[in-house]
C-alpha cells in the first residue's frame, strides 16, 4: 500500500521492522523505489544487500526490477556484472529476466550482440520479448533488423499486440516513401482484420503519426477523426505532423479545437509545435498570445524546450529584441538555447555581439554541435567574411565534424559559404574532392554556381546528376529565370512536370519572375490556380504572387489576393505596398502601412523603402518626411542609402531641390551614385543648373564611367542654352 501510494519513507520504515526472509517483500519495496529516479542508488544498495544475504535470494522479479535501473543510469559495466550473477543463479533464461536484459542492453546501445543474445537465450519467449527486441533495434536505428524480426514473429505462434504495432510503425516510416506506404497500409489492413488489436488509443496515435511522417495527410486526418477516444498524445501527434508537413494554418486550427474542447491542457510538446507553426507563418500576434499563456503557467515557463521554441519563434518573426529577452529569462539553458540565439543573431548581429555570445556559450562548458556550426557559417555568410569561413572550415576538420553522419550537412554549408563569399573555386575543389556526395551536396554546388552567375557550370552539374529531386529542378528554373533565359526556364518547368515531379511553392516562386518580365498574365493565373489547388499555405508565395500581379498591371488582382489571405505577414504587406507604389496609389499604401502597424508587425528596411517610394510616386511629401523622420525613434533603425534616395526623389518631385541637397550633404553615410543621380535628375527637371553642376561633380567622383550621367548633365546645360558647357561634357 505504502509503495503504490508513493509514501516511500513509510514503506522503508515498515520494511525495516518486518522479517526479511520473504523475497516478495523485498520485491515490493524495490519496485516502489525503482519508480523514482532519486532512489536509484538505494534500489541498487538494497538489491546488493539482498544478493549477499544468506536469508533471502533474488528471484526473477528482483532481477527484472534491477536491470532497468542500470539502464537508466547508463552503467552498463555494473549491468553486465549483474548479468553474470543472473547466469550463475540459473535465472538468465527466465522470460522476465531475459526481457529486462534486452531492454537494458538496447537502452545502452548494445543491441546487435548483447540484446540479441539475451533475446535468443530466453527459453520461453512471450510477446513482451519480441516487442523489446523489435523496439531495441528500432530505437538504435537498425530498422532492417527490426522489420526482419517482426516478420519472423508473424510466422510464429505469438501474435503481435498493440505494443508491437506501436513499435513497428516508426520502423516502416524509415524506409523509402513507396516502400513505407506499402508496409504501413499492410499493417493498417492487418489491424482492421484483427478486431482485438487497434482499439487502443496508442495504436491509433502511432498510425496517424506514421501517415503524417510519409506525407499522407488525408489518411492521418481520417484516422484522427475516427478515433473513439483521444488523449493529449493524439492531439500533439496530429498538430506536430501538420507542422512538419507545412500545413501550419491547419495546425493552428487544431490547436484552437484542442483549447475549445477543454478536455486537456496543452503541454510543452503542444506549444513547441504551435510556436513552430507561428514562426513559419511569421504570425507575431498569435505567437504573443501563446507566450502570454505560457507566462500564466509556471511549469511551462520554466520548461527549457518551450523557451527555446519562443526564442526561435521571435527570431523568425524578425523580433530579435524579444528573442534575446526571452533567451535571458531561460532559467536552465541547454545547447539548443544557445543554438537558437546564435541562429537568431546570425543574420543581424555585429561581429562583436555574435562572437561574444559564442564565447559565453563555450565558457559555460557547451561544445558546439553541427547545429552550432551551421549558425556560425550563416553568420560568416552574413558578414561576407572569407577569413571566418576558412577558420570554421579548419575547426570542423580538426574536430572531426567532417566525418560521420553529419558530414554532408556541414560540408554542404561550407560549400554554400565559400560560394556566397565569392570563392566558387574553393567550393568547387571541396565538391570535387568529396568521396561521399549526396543529393544535397549536388544541389549546394548548383546553388553556388547560380549565386556566382556561372549558369553553364550549374547546368553541367545538373546534367551529371543521375538522381534529381525537386530542389535540383527549382534551382535550375530559378537560374534561367534570373538570367533572363525565359524560354529555357519555361522549358525546364514543363519538363519537371513531365518527369512526374509535383511543383511545390518554391517551384512556382521560381517561375514567377518569367511571368513578371514577360507580363505573362495567363501563366501567372495558371501558377496561382495551381497553388490554390495544391493548398499551399506559404506566405512567401502569396507575397510573390501579389508582387507579380502588380508588375503585370493587375493591381486589382493583387489587392484581392492580399485581402483573401487568412494570415498576413510582413512579406505580404511589403509586396502590396510595393504594388501600390508602382501604380502611384500612395494613399492606399499609407492606409495599408497603418493597418500593418496596428497588427503589431514591426517594419523592416524593405517595407520602409517601399512606403517611401509610394509617397514619392504619389507626391505625398509631408507624409513621406514624417515616416522618414521617425525611423530611429519609432522603428529603431537608421536610414539606408535606398531610403535616402527615396527622400531625395520625394523632395525633388515636390520642387524642394535645395532641401534635397541639404539632406544629402548632411547624410550620416556617404551618398552613392543612386542618391546623387536622383538629385541630378531632379535638377534637370526643375532647371536648377547651378546646383546641377555641384551635384554632377559629386556624381562623377563616385561614378565617373557611367555615360548616362554625362547625358543628363549635358541635357541640363542644353535646356539652359549653355552650348559651350555641352561641348565640354561631350569631349570629356
N, C-alpha and C positions, 0 to 999 in steps of 0.2 A: 504493500500500500504506500509506504513512505517513498520507495524508489520510483513508482509510477507517477506519484504526485509531485516529484521533484524536490521533496523535503530530504535532501541527501544528508545533511548533518544528523538529523534524527535517525535516518536509516543506518548510518555508520555507528551511531551510539548504541542502537539496539543490537546491531550485528556483534559488537564487542562483548555484549552481555550474554550472547547465546552460545550454546555448544557449537563448535566449528567443524564437526566431523561430516556434516551433510554437504556435498558439492552443490546441491540445489540452492542452498542459502548463499554460498559463495557466488554462484552464477547470478542470482537476483541482484546482489549488491554490485557485482562487476557490470552487469547490464545497465543498472541505473546510473552508475558513474560514467560509463562509456558514452552516454548520450550527451555529455558536456565536455567540450574541448579542454576547459580549465582543469578537469580532473584526469586528464590522460596519464600524467605521471603517477597519480595514485592508483589508477587501474593497473598499470604495469607493476607497480610495487606490490600491490595486493596479489596479483597473479603469480609473481615470483615467490611470494611468501607461501602461497598455496602449493606451488610446484615443489618447493624444498621441504614442505611439511610431511611428517610421517603419518599424520592423521587423515588427511584427505588428498586426493589426487585429481588433477584436471580431467574433465571428460570432454567429449567432442564440442559441447556447447561452450565450454570455457575457452577452448582454442578459437572457436568461431567468434567469440567476443574480443579476444586479444589481437588477432591478426589485423582487423580494420584500424585499430589504434596505431599500430606500427605504420600502416599505410598513410594514415592521416598525418603522422609526424614525419613521414618520409625517411624513416630509419630502417632502410632495407637490410642493413647488416644484422641488426638485432632481430628483424623479422626472419632472416634466414636461420639464425640460431634457434629461434622458436620453432621453425620448420623442422630442424634436426631433432628437437625434443618430441615433436609430434610423430616423427618417424620412429624414434626409439620407443615411444609409448604404444606404437602399433595402431595409431588412430588416423594416420595420414590419408588412408584410402576411404575414410568415412566421408559421406556426402557433405555434411555440414562443414567439416574441416577443409575438404578439398575446395568447396565453393568459396570459403573465406580466403584460402590461399590464392586462388585465381584472381580475386579482386585485389588483394594486396600487391601481387606482382604486377598486375595490369596498371594499377594506380601509380606504381613506381617506375613504369616504362619498360618493365621486363616481361613483355607479353609473348614474344616469339618463342623463347625457350622455356623460361621458368613457369609462366602462367599456363602455357600449353601443356607442359609436362605434368603440372598439377591436375589439369583437366583430364589428361589421359590416364592418370593414376587413380582417379575416382572409380571405385568398384561399381557403385550403383548410381549412375548419373540421373539427375532429375532435371526438370525444366529450368530450375534456377542455375544449374551447372552450365547448361547451354547458353542461357541468357548472359551469364557472367563472362564466358569466354568470347561470345559474339560482341558484347559491349566493350570488352577489353581491347579486342582488335580494332574495333571502330574508333574508340577514343584515342588510340595510338596511331590512327591514320593508315592502318593496314586493311583497307576496305575490301580488296580482293579476297583476303583470307577470311574476313568476317562473312562475306557473302557465300564463300565456299562452305563454311561451317553451317550456315543457315540451310543451304541446300542439303547437306548431309543430315541435318536434323529432320528435314521433311521426309527423308527416306526411312527414318527410324520409327520406333513405337511412341516416342514422346512428341506430343503435338505442341506447336507454338501457342503461347498465351498472349495476353495483351502486352506484357513487358517485352516479349520477343519482337512484336510488331513495332513497338516504340523504338527499340534498338536498331532494327534493320532498315527502317525508312530513311534515316540520315545516311546510311551506307549506300542505298540506291541513288540518292541525290548526288553522290560523289562522282558517279560515272558521267560519261558524255551525255548530253541532253537527250538524244534519241533513246539511248540505252536506259537512262534513268527513267524517262517517261514510260517506256515499255514495262520495266520492272515494277515501277510504282503502281501502274494500272493493274498488273497481275496481282499484286498484293491487295489492292483495293477490291478486286473481284473475289480474292480469297476471303477477305473479311465479310463481303456480302453473302458468300456461300455458307460461312461458318457463323451462324447466328449467335453462338455462345461467345464469340470474340467481337469486339468493336463497340460494345455498349459503353465501355469505359471512356470517360472524357479525355484521358491522356492519349488514347489511341486516335480519337478524332483530332486532338491538337497536333499530334505527330503527322497525321495525314494532311491536314491543312497546311502545316509548315512545309511538308515535302512538296506539295503542289506550288507553294509560293517560291520555294528555292529553285524549282525548274521553270518558273515563269508562267505557270498555268493559273492565272489569277481567277478566271471564271470558276474553275473546279474547286479552288480553295474557298472561294466565296460560297459556293454551293454546299461544301462540307460544313462550313461555319454556320450557315443559315439553318441547316437541317439538324444541328446538334440539339438534342433534347435538353441538355443542361450544359452550362458553360461555367468555367472558373476564370480567375484573372489571367491564368496562363493562356487560355483561349483568346482572350482579348489582346493580350500582349503579342501573341504569335501573329495574329492577323494584322494588327497595326504595324508591327515591325516588318512583316512581309510586304505590305503595301508600300512602306517607305523604301525598302530595299529595291523594289521594282519600279520606283519612280512615280507611284500614284499617291502623291503627297496630300492632295486635297481629300481624296477618299480616306486616307489615314486620319486626317483631322475630323472628318465626318464621323468615323467610327469612334474616335476619342470622345466626341460630343455625345454619341449614343451611350457609351460607357458611363459617362457622367450622369446622363439623363436617367439611366436605369437604376442608379443609386443602390446597386447590389454589391459593388466592390469599390474600394478606394484605390485610385491609381497608385502604383508603387514606382520604385526607381526605374525599373525596366520600361514601364509605360512612358514615363516622362522623357527618358533618353530618346526613345523612338519619336515621340511627338515633337520634341525640340529639334530633332534632325529634320523632320518634315518642315517645320517653320523655317529652319535655316536654308533648306533648298528653295523654299518659296520666297525667302527673304521677307517673311511676314513678321515684321518687328512688333506690330500691335498684338497679335495673338501670343507671340513669344513672351512679351512682357506680362500678359495676363497669367501665363503659366508660371513665370518667375514669381509673381505675386502669390500664386497658390503654393509654390514651394516654400516661400518665406513664412507662410502661415502654418507649415508643418515642419517642426524642428527635425524630425527624423529624416525627412527628405533634404532639408537644408544642409544637414551635416553629412550627407551622402556624397562621397567624392565623385563617383561616375556622373551623378546628376549635375554637380558643379562643373565638371569638365564639359558636359554637354552644353551647359549655359555659356561657358567661355567660347566654345566653337560656334554656337548659335549667334552670339553678338558679333563675333569676328566675321562670319559670313554675311551678316547684315551690315557690315562696314561700320559698326559702332564699336570701335576699338577701345574707346574710353570705358564703356560699360563692360567690355570683355576683360579689361585689365582690373577694374574694380572688383568684378566677380572673382577673378583669379586671386586677388589679395585676400578675399574673405574665405577662401577654401581652408578649413581647419587642418586637414591632413592631405597634403599634396603628394601625388604619385607621379611617375614618369609621364603618364598620359596628361596630367595637369600641365606639366612643363611643355610637353609637345604641343598642347593646344594653344598656349600663349605664344610660343615661338612661331607656330604656324600663323597666328593672328598678326604678329609683328613682321612676318616675312616679307610682306609687300607694302609696308607703310613706315616701319621704324627706321630710325637713323642707325648708322653703323654702331655708335656707342651704346644705344639702347639695346639693340639685339645682342651684341657681344656681352653686355653687362648681365643680361638675363641668362644667357648661356653659361656664363661663368658662375652665376648664382646656383644654377642647376647642378653644375659639376661640383661646386662647393658643398652642396647638400648630399653628395655621395651618389648621385644618379649617373649611370653610364649611358651615353647616347645609344639608342637603338636605331634601326633603319628608318623609323618614322622621324626621329630627330634629324637624321642625316638628310632626309628629303626636305624638311623645313629649312635646314641650313642652305641646301642647294637652291631652294626657291629664293631665299634672301640674296644669295650670290647673284642670281639672275636679276633680281630687283635692283641691286646696286651696280649691275654690269661689271662685277669685279672678277676679272680673269685670274688674278692672283689668288683670291679666296677659293675659286673653283679648283685651282691646282692644289691648294692646301687641303681642301676636303677630300679631293681625289687621293692625295698622298695618305691622309689619315685612314681612309677606307682600306687602302692596300695594306697598311701596317696593322690595322685592327682585324684584318681577315674578313671584312664585310663584303668583299667581292668574291667570297667563296660561300657555298651552301645555298640554302633555299631562297634567301633574299637577294642573291647576286643580281639576277636580271632586273629587279626593280631599281636597285641603286645604280647599276650601270646605265640603264635607260635614262635615269635622271641626269647622270653625269654627261651622257651624250647630248641630251637636250640643253644642258647648261653651257657646254662648250659652243654649241651651235648658236645659242642666243647671245653669247658674248662675242660672236663674230669669228670664232675659231672652228669653222666647219671642217678644216683639215684635221684638227685634233680629234674631233668627233668621229670622222671617217676612219682614222687609224685605229681608234678603240674598237669601232664596229668591225673592221676587217680582221683584227687580232682575236676577236672573241671566239672561244671554242664552242660555246653554247649560245645560240641565238634563238629567242622565242619570237612569237608574233609581235609582241610589244616592242622588242628591240628593232625589228624592221620598221615598224611604224614610227618609232622615235627617230630613226635615221631619215626616213622620208620627211617627217616633220622638220628636222634640222635643215635638210636641203631646201624645203619650201620656205622656211624662215630666211635663209640666206639668199633666196632668189635663184637657187640652182635647180630650176624646174626639170631640166633634162636629166640630171643625176637622180632626182627624186623619181622620175618616171622609169629610169633604168632599174632602180631598186624595186620599184613596184612590179615591173615585168619579171624580175628574178624570183619573186615570191611564188612558191608552189601552193601555199595556202594563204588566202586573204580574208580578213574579216571586214566588217562594215567600216571600222576606223580607217583601214587602208584605203578603201574607196573614197571615204569622206575627205581624207587628206588630199587625194589627187583631184577630186572635183573642186575642192577649195583652191588648190594650186592653180588650176586652169582658170577658174573664175576670177581670182585676184590678178592673174596675168593677162586679163582681157582676151583670153582664148575661149570665147563664149561657146563656139560650136563644139570644141573638144570637151568642155565641161558638160554640155548637154548630152553629148555622145556617151560619156562615162556614166552620167546619171541614168540614162536609158539602159546602158549595158549592165550596170549593177542590178537593176531590176530584172533584166533578162537572166541573170545568174541566180535568180530567186532570193536575192538579198532584199530584206524589207527595210526601206529607208527609215531612219529614225529622225528625231528632232534636229540633230546635228547635220544630217544629210540635207534636209530641207533648208536649213540655215546656210549651208554651203552653196546651194544653187540660187538662193535669193539675190546675191549681187548681180547675177546674169539678168534676172528679171528687171532689176533697177537700171542697169546700164543700157539694156535694150528696150526699156519701157514695155516689157513683155507682160502685159496685164493678164492675158489669157493663161500663161504658165503660172503666174503669181496666184491666180484664183484656183488653179489646179492644185498647187502646193498647199494653199490654205485649206481647200476641201479635204485633201489627204490628211492633213494634220488634225482636222476635226474628226474624220472617220477613225483615225488611229488613236483618238482620245489623248493626244499629247498635252500634258499639263506643264509645259516648260515656259517659264516667264521670259527667258531669253528669246525663244522662238516667237512668242507673241509680240515682244518688243521689236524684233527684226521684221515681222510682217507689217506692223504699224509703220515702221520706218520706210519700207519699200512701197507700201501703198501711197504714202505721202510723196515719195520720189517719183512715182508713176503718175502723179497728178490726181490721185483718187483720195483726197483728204477726207471725204465723207465716209469712205470705207474704213479708213484708218480710225476715224472718230468712233464709228460704230463698233469696231473690233475692240477698241480700248474700253469702251463703256460696258461691253459684254463680259469682259474678263472678270471672273469672280474675285480674284485677289490681284491687286495692283502693286507692283514693286517699283523701285527706283528706275529700273531699265525701261519699263513701260512708260512711266512719266517722262523720262528723257526723250524717248522716241516720239511721243505725242507732242511734246513741247517743241522738239526739233522740227516736226512736221508743220506745226503752226507757224514756226519761224520761216520755213521755206515758202509758205503761202501768204506771208505778210499778215498773219492773224495774231497780232501782238496782244490784243485784249483777251482773246481766248487763252493764249499761252499764260498770261499773268493770272487769270482766273484758275487755271489748272494748277499752276505753281502754288497758289494759296491753298487749294484743296489738298495738295500733297503735304504741305506743312501742317495742316490741320490733322492729317492722319498720323502725324508723328514721324514721318520719313525724313531723315537727315540728308540734305542735298550734298552732292559731291561737286568737284570741279567741272565735270562734264555737263551736268544739268544747269549749273550756273552759267556756263558758256552758252548753252542753248537758249536760256531765258534772256540773256543779254543780247544775243543775236536777234531774237524775236522782237525785242524792244527797238533794236536798231532798224530792222526792216520796216517796222510799223511807225517809226518816228516818235516813239514814246520816250522822250529824252529824260524827263523828270523821274519816271518810274524806273528806268534803267539805272540812272545815277543813284537812286535810293537803294536799290539792291546792291550795287557795286560798293557804295559807301558803308554798307552794313556787313560786308563779307567777314571781317575779322570779329566784330562784336557779336553778330547774330549766329554766324556759322563756324567761327573759329578757323578760318582759312585765309591765307594770303593770296592776293590776286595773281593769277598766272599770266603769262605772255598772251595767251589766247584771249583772256578776259580784257586785258589792256587794249588789244586790237579791236575787240567789240566796242569798247567805250570810246575809243578814238573814232571809229566809224559812226557811232551813235551821235557824238558831239558834232562831227563833221556834217552829217546829214541834217542836223539841226542848225547848221550855219555857225556854230561856235568853234571856229577854227583855232582861234588863239587859246581858248580853254583847252582844246585838244592838245595843242603844242605844249602848254604849261604842264598838262598831265604827263605827257611823255617825258618831258625834261625832268620831272620830279619822281620818275618811277623808281621803286626800290630795287628793281632788277634792270639789267641792261636791255634796252629795246633791241629787238631783232628786225630783220628785213620786212617781216609782215606788218609790224607796227608802223615803221617809217613809210612803207609802201602805201598803207591805208591812208596815212596823213598826207602823203604826196598826191594821191588820187583826189583827196578832198580839196587840196589847194587848187588843183586843176579845175575841179567842178565849180569852185567859188571864185576863180580868177585871182587867187592870192599869190601873185608872182613873187613878191619879196620873200614871204615866208616859205614859198615853194623852193626857192634857191637854197635857203638854210636847211630845209628838210632833205633836199636832194644831196647835199654834201654829207649829211649823216648816213643817208641810204647807201651812197656809193662807197662809204668806208666799210660797211658791213656786207655789202653785196655788189661788188664792182663789176662783175661779169654778166649780170642779167640785162640783156638787151632791152627787155620790156621797160625797165626803169628809165632808160635813156629816151625811149619813145614817149613816155609820159611827160618828162621834163621838157622835151622838145615841143610837144603839143601845147604845153603850158606857155612856153615862150611864143609860139606861133599865134596863140589866141590873143596875146598882147602885142602882136606885130613886132616882136623883137627878133628880127631875122638874123642879125649877126650872132646872137646867142644860140639860135637854132643851128647855124652852121658850125659853131664851136662844139656843140654837143655831137653833131654828126661826125666830125673829124677827130673826136676824142679816141 
